[in-house]
């Protein structure tokens, strides 16, 4: 009888311990969101947050955007906030710059940044230089956004990368997202910024899904402009890239990891301002540097990075010459086999890494 009382007592105590114990809560699983939807969400939230924000461009309203980035926004916000324009980049870019000077916060969509050449006077002379020329009196809070760089089968006039073009110009901020997190956080930061921001997307990335945590999905989540992100840790070689090429660098790193070569992959996120500190810190660790970009080699983003490393403290840490992997120095061909040979592939990155490491 005594043993039975002891058993019941111990069982009662065990139950009370269980009742007092807090159950472990599993954090919410990350959801898969495409770059297209991340951009759409960012614009939607900023349009809702600030009535000064509006979107204009070709087919952005009733057609939901040429790439469906603005899907549903016209129905939600109407003609005054989502504005279809004629096919005249110089005209609607000028309207957008004037609106920004008048106190609004326009998002000016180019159907492709190749067409921004029609409006480059507005982007550079009207938007980028006004804050300086007015001695800080007149800000121009505007976002120029749209697909940039090579797509697929669209040939020479629709395949240029303008990262170096706009990154060259004082007065602009230039960002180039890769993932859905980049796209969402950087676009929200760009819209809130008081400076003109050139926002370079990539058509081939629009439909690519990425895991997005609950934190990133928050309306308050921002990615700071001017700060790169280490996408993969490594200690043998630093790969610095932006936009779609970040994914190719990660794929190359995964292949080489099986051979014992650990690559550190740096996602620039911002072209101007450039996060030189993150690049230098990585190079000091790995002692090797390779830049990867889809644009042309001459006066490119990679060329600027190599120059800064050479001029800074990280140069003394290099065990081999820094190397650029770039697009070929020709207008983009139309034929697929020629197109594939005109932009960096995973095999090109792997070849350069092995050559740099002498393996």
C-alpha positions in Angstrom: 0.0 0.0 0.0 2.9 2.3 0.8 4.5 1.6 -2.5 1.2 2.4 -4.3 1.0 5.7 -2.5 4.6 6.4 -3.4 3.9 5.7 -7.1 0.8 7.9 -7.1 2.8 10.7 -5.5 5.6 10.5 -8.0 3.1 10.3 -10.9 1.4 13.4 -9.6 4.7 15.3 -9.3 5.6 14.3 -12.8 2.3 15.6 -14.1 2.8 18.9 -12.3 6.3 19.2 -13.8 4.8 18.6 -17.3 2.1 21.2 -16.7 4.6 23.8 -15.5 7.0 23.2 -18.5 6.6 25.6 -21.4 6.2 23.8 -24.7 8.8 24.6 -27.3 7.4 26.7 -30.1 8.7 25.9 -33.6 9.4 29.1 -35.5 7.2 29.7 -38.5 8.6 28.1 -41.6 9.9 30.4 -44.3 7.6 30.8 -47.3 8.6 30.7 -50.9 8.2 34.0 -52.7 9.3 34.9 -56.2 11.3 38.0 -57.0 8.3 39.3 -58.9 6.0 39.0 -55.9 8.6 40.5 -53.6 8.8 43.6 -55.8 5.0 43.8 -56.0 4.6 43.5 -52.2 7.2 46.2 -51.7 5.5 48.7 -54.0 2.1 47.8 -52.5 3.2 48.4 -49.0 5.0 51.7 -49.8 2.0 53.0 -51.8 -0.2 52.2 -48.8 2.2 53.7 -46.3 2.9 57.0 -48.1 0.3 58.8 -50.3 3.1 60.7 -52.1 4.3 57.5 -53.7 3.0 56.7 -57.2 4.0 54.5 -60.1 4.2 55.5 -63.7 5.4 53.8 -66.9 4.4 51.9 -70.0 1.6 49.4 -69.4 2.0 49.5 -65.6 -1.7 50.1 -64.9 -4.4 48.3 -66.8 -2.1 45.6 -68.2 -0.5 45.0 -64.7 3.0 45.7 -66.1 4.9 44.1 -69.0 6.3 41.6 -66.5 3.4 41.7 -64.1 5.4 43.4 -61.4 2.5 45.9 -60.8 -0.2 43.2 -60.8 -3.3 44.3 -58.9 -2.0 47.8 -58.0 -4.1 49.8 -60.5 -7.3 48.1 -59.3 -6.3 48.9 -55.7 -5.0 52.5 -56.1 -6.6 53.8 -59.2 -5.5 56.0 -62.1 -3.9 58.8 -60.0 -1.4 56.5 -58.3 -0.7 53.9 -61.0 -0.3 55.8 -64.3 0.0 54.4 -67.8 2.2 56.5 -70.1 2.7 56.9 -73.8 5.8 55.2 -75.3 8.1 58.2 -74.6 10.8 57.5 -72.0 12.1 61.1 -72.2 8.6 62.4 -71.6 7.5 60.3 -68.6 10.9 60.3 -67.0 10.8 64.1 -67.1 7.3 64.1 -65.6 8.6 61.8 -62.8 11.6 64.0 -62.1 9.4 67.1 -62.0 6.9 65.3 -59.6 9.8 64.4 -57.3 11.0 68.0 -57.2 7.4 69.0 -56.4 7.3 66.8 -53.3 6.0 63.5 -54.6 7.9 60.2 -54.5 7.6 58.6 -58.0 8.6 55.1 -59.1 9.4 55.4 -62.8 9.4 52.0 -64.5 11.4 51.5 -67.7 10.1 48.4 -69.6 13.8 47.6 -69.9 16.8 49.7 -68.9 18.0 49.6 -72.5 15.1 52.1 -73.1 16.4 54.4 -70.4 18.9 55.6 -72.9 16.0 57.6 -74.3 15.7 59.4 -71.0 19.3 59.6 -69.8 19.4 63.4 -69.9 16.5 63.3 -67.3 18.2 60.7 -65.2 21.7 62.2 -65.1 21.3 66.0 -65.7 17.9 66.5 -64.1 17.7 63.9 -61.3 21.3 63.1 -60.3 22.8 66.6 -60.3 20.0 68.8 -58.9 20.7 68.3 -55.2 24.3 69.3 -55.7 23.5 72.2 -58.1 20.9 73.6 -55.6 23.4 73.5 -52.7 21.2 70.9 -51.0 18.0 72.9 -51.3 16.2 70.7 -53.9 16.1 66.9 -53.3 14.9 64.5 -56.0 13.4 61.4 -54.3 12.7 59.1 -57.3 13.2 55.5 -58.1 14.0 54.4 -61.7 13.4 50.7 -61.9 13.0 47.9 -64.5 14.9 44.9 -65.9 18.6 45.2 -66.7 21.2 43.1 -68.3 20.9 40.0 -70.5 17.7 38.1 -70.8 17.2 35.3 -73.3 16.9 35.7 -77.1 16.4 39.4 -77.2 19.7 40.3 -78.9 21.9 43.4 -78.9 19.5 46.2 -78.2 17.8 44.6 -75.2 20.6 42.9 -73.4 22.9 45.5 -72.0 23.9 45.8 -68.3 23.8 49.4 -67.1 25.3 48.9 -63.7 28.6 50.5 -64.7 26.9 53.2 -66.8 24.9 54.6 -63.8 27.4 53.5 -61.2 29.8 56.0 -62.8 27.6 59.0 -62.0 27.8 61.1 -58.7 24.4 61.9 -57.3 22.8 58.5 -58.1 22.4 55.5 -55.8 22.5 52.3 -57.8 21.3 48.9 -56.5 21.2 45.5 -58.1 19.2 42.9 -56.2 19.6 39.1 -56.6 17.1 37.4 -54.2 13.5 38.1 -53.2 14.9 39.4 -49.9 17.2 41.8 -51.8 14.3 42.9 -54.1 11.9 43.6 -51.3 14.2 45.2 -48.8 16.1 47.3 -51.3 13.1 48.6 -53.1 11.5 49.8 -49.9 14.7 51.5 -49.0 15.0 53.1 -52.4 11.4 54.4 -52.3 12.1 56.0 -48.9 15.4 57.5 -49.9 15.6 61.2 -50.6 18.1 60.6 -53.4 17.5 59.4 -57.0 17.9 55.6 -57.0 18.5 53.4 -60.1 17.0 50.0 -59.3 18.4 47.3 -61.6 16.3 44.2 -61.7 16.8 41.1 -64.0 14.1 39.7 -66.2 15.3 36.1 -65.8 15.1 36.4 -62.0 11.4 37.5 -61.8 10.0 34.0 -61.6 12.6 32.5 -59.3 11.3 31.6 -55.8 13.4 32.2 -52.7 12.7 31.3 -49.1 11.6 34.4 -47.1 11.5 34.5 -43.4 8.8 36.1 -41.2 11.3 38.9 -40.4 11.8 39.7 -44.1 8.1 39.7 -44.7 7.6 42.4 -42.1 6.4 45.8 -43.4 9.3 47.4 -41.5 12.0 45.2 -43.1 14.6 47.2 -45.0 17.9 46.3 -46.7 20.3 49.2 -46.3 21.6 50.7 -49.5 25.4 50.5 -49.7 25.8 47.2 -47.7 26.9 43.9 -49.3 25.9 40.5 -48.0 28.0 37.4 -47.6 25.8 34.7 -49.1 28.3 31.8 -48.5 31.3 31.6 -46.1 34.6 30.3 -47.5 38.3 30.7 -46.9 40.0 29.9 -50.3 38.7 32.5 -52.7 36.4 35.5 -52.7 33.7 35.7 -55.4 32.1 39.2 -55.7 29.0 39.5 -57.9 25.6 41.1 -58.3 22.2 40.3 -59.7 21.8 36.9 -61.4 25.5 36.2 -61.4 25.3 35.7 -57.6 23.3 32.5 -58.2 25.9 31.3 -60.7 28.7 32.0 -58.2 26.8 30.0 -55.5 26.3 27.1 -58.0 30.0 27.1 -58.8 30.9 27.2 -55.1 28.7 24.2 -54.5 30.5 22.2 -57.2 33.9 23.2 -56.0 33.1 22.4 -52.3 33.0 18.7 -53.3 36.6 19.1 -54.3 37.6 20.8 -51.1 37.6 24.3 -52.4 35.6 26.7 -50.2 34.5 29.9 -52.0 33.2 33.0 -50.1 30.4 34.5 -52.2 29.8 38.3 -51.7 26.4 39.6 -53.0 27.1 43.3 -53.7 23.4 44.4 -53.6 24.6 48.0 -54.1 26.8 49.2 -57.0 26.9 52.8 -55.8 27.8 53.3 -53.0 30.0 50.2 -53.2 30.7 48.3 -49.9 34.5 48.2 -50.3 34.9 47.3 -46.6 33.1 43.9 -46.9 35.1 43.1 -50.1 38.4 44.0 -48.5 37.7 42.0 -45.3 36.8 38.9 -47.3 40.0 39.2 -49.5 42.1 39.6 -46.4 40.7 36.2 -45.2 40.8 34.3 -48.5 43.8 36.0 -50.2 42.2 35.6 -53.6 39.7 37.7 -55.5 37.4 37.0 -58.5 34.7 39.3 -59.7 31.8 38.0 -61.8 29.4 40.2 -63.8 27.2 39.9 -66.9 28.3 43.3 -68.3 31.1 44.2 -70.6 34.7 44.1 -69.2 36.0 47.6 -70.1 35.4 50.1 -67.3 33.0 47.6 -65.7 31.9 47.0 -62.1 34.7 44.3 -61.7 37.3 46.8 -63.0 36.3 49.3 -60.3 36.4 46.6 -57.6 39.9 45.5 -58.6 41.1 49.1 -58.7 39.8 49.7 -55.2 41.4 46.6 -53.8 44.7 47.5 -55.5 44.6 50.9 -54.0 43.6 49.7 -50.5 45.0 47.6 -47.7 43.7 44.3 -49.0 46.2 44.4 -52.0 49.0 43.2 -49.8 47.0 40.1 -48.8 46.5 38.8 -52.4 48.4 35.6 -53.2 47.6 35.8 -56.9 46.4 38.5 -59.3 42.7 39.4 -59.0 40.6 38.2 -61.9 37.4 39.4 -63.7 34.8 37.1 -65.2 32.6 39.2 -67.5 30.4 39.2 -70.5 32.2 39.1 -73.9 33.2 42.5 -75.4 30.7 42.4 -78.2 27.0 43.4 -78.8 24.8 40.5 -77.7 24.2 37.9 -80.5 20.7 36.6 -81.2 21.6 32.9 -81.8 21.3 30.9 -78.5 24.7 29.2 -78.8 26.4 32.5 -79.4 24.4 34.1 -76.6 25.5 31.4 -74.1 29.1 32.0 -75.1 28.7 35.8 -74.6 27.7 35.8 -70.9 29.5 34.0 -68.0 28.5 30.4 -67.3 29.2 28.3 -64.2 32.0 26.5 -66.1 33.7 29.9 -66.7 33.6 30.7 -63.0 35.0 27.3 -62.0 37.8 27.6 -64.6 38.8 31.0 -63.3 38.8 29.9 -59.7 41.0 26.9 -60.4 43.4 29.0 -62.5 43.6 31.5 -59.7 44.2 28.9 -57.1 46.6 27.0 -59.4 44.8 23.7 -59.0 
